Amino acid sequence: MKTLLIAATALGLTALSTPAAAQTDQSPTEAANARIVADFYDMAFNRHQPTQAARLYIGDRYIQHNPAVPNGAAAFYGYFEGFFKDHPQSRATIHRVIADGDLVALHVHSQETPDDPGRAIVDIFRLENGKIVEHFDVIQAVPRTTANGNTMFDGDKAD
Amino acid sequence: MKTLLIAATALGLTALSTPAAAQTDQSPTEAANARIVADFYDMAFNRHQPTQAARLYIGDRYIQHNPAVPNGAAAFYGYFEGFFKDHPQSRATIHRVIADGDLVALHVHSQETPDDPGRAIVDIFRLENGKIVEHFDVIQAVPRTTANGNTMFDGDKAD
């Protein structure tokens, strides 16, 4: 919880202190990794400074598993510098930060505009010595309606 | 690592001891939750016993965030009992188990047949008192080729 509140403060978010994410038992390294990844993500995807974020937080190598993107930090920030020029309202809301060992998973709602149903994303980052060195993700379009009355993100809302 | 090896033994998998998943620092509760979720997943999606898995591992309530599925365990096992009759070769390979507090995330490759490129999935489960009570997921089709030469799952394979 401590780390989530720190991240929430850093990100200016209100969605992190949900019941679903209220319990954590992170080691000091896991808490540090969670903070690094949350700061990286906020700088890149909300402050729209992907090049600066990469310089601060990505290691000398960056192994990419998003199937559309080449390896290396330059491919990441090169793409998103252009993307944010075309999508200045783009936002990423982090709903969950799940840190275990050298991995940090983020459960994210990405939107190009405030009205965009957007995409559900889980990003998994691997860290070495405080730097992000590897990235996996899974991305799905968010539908406008659901069969259960819940969103894809909000926790503990149904009975 | 200990938990991953236990899970690997339980699941009969060889893909879990990758460099990307080699480090963990789970509390006893996190390790127990990881084991519960891995056992549930293997019983449901590899041994094709979703009803039995739900009875053993899902709590009195089950809050569903997959947008296509109603709340409750019955909607889950009712669908998959039929699915596995139609897809007897269906398999789910767990590549990463990420446990933090009351949450366990699985990074999974789901295939309907051995030749199926399949789907990349991250399932996030929340547990209360050793029972699964809430589920989120993100699902994406796996392409046959990638821009980086890596799969969506295998860790630490590039440069």
HADDOCK unambig.tbl for C-alpha pairs under 7 A between the chains (distance, minus, plus):
assign (segid A and resid 20 and name CA) (segid B and resid 126 and name CA) 6.73 0.50 0.50
assign (segid A and resid 23 and name CA) (segid B and resid 101 and name CA) 4.97 0.50 0.50
assign (segid A and resid 23 and name CA) (segid B and resid 102 and name CA) 5.88 0.50 0.50
assign (segid A and resid 24 and name CA) (segid B and resid 100 and name CA) 5.60 0.50 0.50
assign (segid A and resid 24 and name CA) (segid B and resid 101 and name CA) 3.64 0.50 0.50
assign (segid A and resid 24 and name CA) (segid B and resid 102 and name CA) 6.75 0.50 0.50
assign (segid A and resid 25 and name CA) (segid B and resid 27 and name CA) 6.78 0.50 0.50
assign (segid A and resid 25 and name CA) (segid B and resid 100 and name CA) 6.38 0.50 0.50
assign (segid A and resid 25 and name CA) (segid B and resid 101 and name CA) 5.16 0.50 0.50
assign (segid A and resid 26 and name CA) (segid B and resid 100 and name CA) 6.84 0.50 0.50
assign (segid A and resid 27 and name CA) (segid B and resid 25 and name CA) 6.77 0.50 0.50
assign (segid A and resid 63 and name CA) (segid B and resid 156 and name CA) 6.94 0.50 0.50
assign (segid A and resid 63 and name CA) (segid B and resid 158 and name CA) 5.95 0.50 0.50
assign (segid A and resid 64 and name CA) (segid B and resid 148 and name CA) 6.69 0.50 0.50
assign (segid A and resid 65 and name CA) (segid B and resid 150 and name CA) 5.91 0.50 0.50
assign (segid A and resid 65 and name CA) (segid B and resid 151 and name CA) 6.19 0.50 0.50
assign (segid A and resid 65 and name CA) (segid B and resid 152 and name CA) 4.87 0.50 0.50
assign (segid A and resid 66 and name CA) (segid B and resid 152 and name CA) 6.39 0.50 0.50
assign (segid A and resid 67 and name CA) (segid B and resid 146 and name CA) 4.39 0.50 0.50
assign (segid A and resid 67 and name CA) (segid B and resid 147 and name CA) 5.70 0.50 0.50
assign (segid A and resid 67 and name CA) (segid B and resid 148 and name CA) 6.79 0.50 0.50
assign (segid A and resid 67 and name CA) (segid B and resid 152 and name CA) 6.54 0.50 0.50
assign (segid A and resid 68 and name CA) (segid B and resid 146 and name CA) 5.97 0.50 0.50
assign (segid A and resid 68 and name CA) (segid B and resid 147 and name CA) 5.22 0.50 0.50
assign (segid A and resid 69 and name CA) (segid B and resid 147 and name CA) 5.40 0.50 0.50
assign (segid A and resid 69 and name CA) (segid B and resid 148 and name CA) 6.40 0.50 0.50
assign (segid A and resid 70 and name CA) (segid B and resid 147 and name CA) 5.06 0.50 0.50
assign (segid A and resid 70 and name CA) (segid B and resid 148 and name CA) 4.39 0.50 0.50
assign (segid A and resid 71 and name CA) (segid B and resid 148 and name CA) 5.50 0.50 0.50
assign (segid A and resid 98 and name CA) (segid B and resid 99 and name CA) 6.97 0.50 0.50
assign (segid A and resid 98 and name CA) (segid B and resid 100 and name CA) 5.46 0.50 0.50
assign (segid A and resid 99 and name CA) (segid B and resid 98 and name CA) 6.97 0.50 0.50
assign (segid A and resid 99 and name CA) (segid B and resid 100 and name CA) 5.78 0.50 0.50
assign (segid A and resid 100 and name CA) (segid B and resid 24 and name CA) 5.57 0.50 0.50
assign (segid A and resid 100 and name CA) (segid B and resid 25 and name CA) 6.36 0.50 0.50
assign (segid A and resid 100 and name CA) (segid B and resid 26 and name CA) 6.82 0.50 0.50
assign (segid A and resid 100 and name CA) (segid B and resid 98 and name CA) 5.47 0.50 0.50
assign (segid A and resid 100 and name CA) (segid B and resid 99 and name CA) 5.79 0.50 0.50
assign (segid A and resid 100 and name CA) (segid B and resid 100 and name CA) 6.02 0.50 0.50
assign (segid A and resid 101 and name CA) (segid B and resid 23 and name CA) 4.93 0.50 0.50
assign (segid A and resid 101 and name CA) (segid B and resid 24 and name CA) 3.60 0.50 0.50
assign (segid A and resid 101 and name CA) (segid B and resid 25 and name CA) 5.15 0.50 0.50
assign (segid A and resid 102 and name CA) (segid B and resid 23 and name CA) 5.82 0.50 0.50
assign (segid A and resid 102 and name CA) (segid B and resid 24 and name CA) 6.72 0.50 0.50
assign (segid A and resid 120 and name CA) (segid B and resid 138 and name CA) 6.40 0.50 0.50
assign (segid A and resid 121 and name CA) (segid B and resid 138 and name CA) 6.51 0.50 0.50
assign (segid A and resid 122 and name CA) (segid B and resid 122 and name CA) 6.78 0.50 0.50
assign (segid A and resid 122 and name CA) (segid B and resid 138 and name CA) 6.86 0.50 0.50
assign (segid A and resid 126 and name CA) (segid B and resid 20 and name CA) 6.71 0.50 0.50
assign (segid A and resid 136 and name CA) (segid B and resid 152 and name CA) 6.49 0.50 0.50
assign (segid A and resid 138 and name CA) (segid B and resid 120 and name CA) 6.41 0.50 0.50
assign (segid A and resid 138 and name CA) (segid B and resid 121 and name CA) 6.51 0.50 0.50
assign (segid A and resid 138 and name CA) (segid B and resid 122 and name CA) 6.85 0.50 0.50
assign (segid A and resid 138 and name CA) (segid B and resid 138 and name CA) 6.24 0.50 0.50
assign (segid A and resid 138 and name CA) (segid B and resid 139 and name CA) 6.31 0.50 0.50
assign (segid A and resid 138 and name CA) (segid B and resid 140 and name CA) 5.88 0.50 0.50
assign (segid A and resid 139 and name CA) (segid B and resid 138 and name CA) 6.32 0.50 0.50
assign (segid A and resid 139 and name CA) (segid B and resid 139 and name CA) 6.55 0.50 0.50
assign (segid A and resid 139 and name CA) (segid B and resid 140 and name CA) 5.85 0.50 0.50
assign (segid A and resid 140 and name CA) (segid B and resid 138 and name CA) 5.87 0.50 0.50
assign (segid A and resid 140 and name CA) (segid B and resid 139 and name CA) 5.83 0.50 0.50
assign (segid A and resid 140 and name CA) (segid B and resid 140 and name CA) 5.95 0.50 0.50
assign (segid A and resid 146 and name CA) (segid B and resid 67 and name CA) 4.38 0.50 0.50
assign (segid A and resid 146 and name CA) (segid B and resid 68 and name CA) 5.96 0.50 0.50
assign (segid A and resid 147 and name CA) (segid B and resid 67 and name CA) 5.69 0.50 0.50
assign (segid A and resid 147 and name CA) (segid B and resid 68 and name CA) 5.21 0.50 0.50
assign (segid A and resid 147 and name CA) (segid B and resid 69 and name CA) 5.41 0.50 0.50
assign (segid A and resid 147 and name CA) (segid B and resid 70 and name CA) 5.08 0.50 0.50
assign (segid A and resid 148 and name CA) (segid B and resid 64 and name CA) 6.69 0.50 0.50
assign (segid A and resid 148 and name CA) (segid B and resid 67 and name CA) 6.77 0.50 0.50
assign (segid A and resid 148 and name CA) (segid B and resid 69 and name CA) 6.39 0.50 0.50
assign (segid A and resid 148 and name CA) (segid B and resid 70 and name CA) 4.39 0.50 0.50
assign (segid A and resid 148 and name CA) (segid B and resid 71 and name CA) 5.50 0.50 0.50
assign (segid A and resid 150 and name CA) (segid B and resid 65 and name CA) 5.91 0.50 0.50
assign (segid A and resid 151 and name CA) (segid B and resid 65 and name CA) 6.18 0.50 0.50
assign (segid A and resid 152 and name CA) (segid B and resid 65 and name CA) 4.86 0.50 0.50
assign (segid A and resid 152 and name CA) (segid B and resid 66 and name CA) 6.38 0.50 0.50
assign (segid A and resid 152 and name CA) (segid B and resid 67 and name CA) 6.54 0.50 0.50
assign (segid A and resid 152 and name CA) (segid B and resid 136 and name CA) 6.49 0.50 0.50
assign (segid A and resid 156 and name CA) (segid B and resid 63 and name CA) 6.96 0.50 0.50
assign (segid A and resid 158 and name CA) (segid B and resid 63 and name CA) 5.86 0.50 0.50
assign (segid A and resid 159 and name CA) (segid B and resid 61 and name CA) 6.37 0.50 0.50
assign (segid A and resid 159 and name CA) (segid B and resid 63 and name CA) 6.70 0.50 0.50
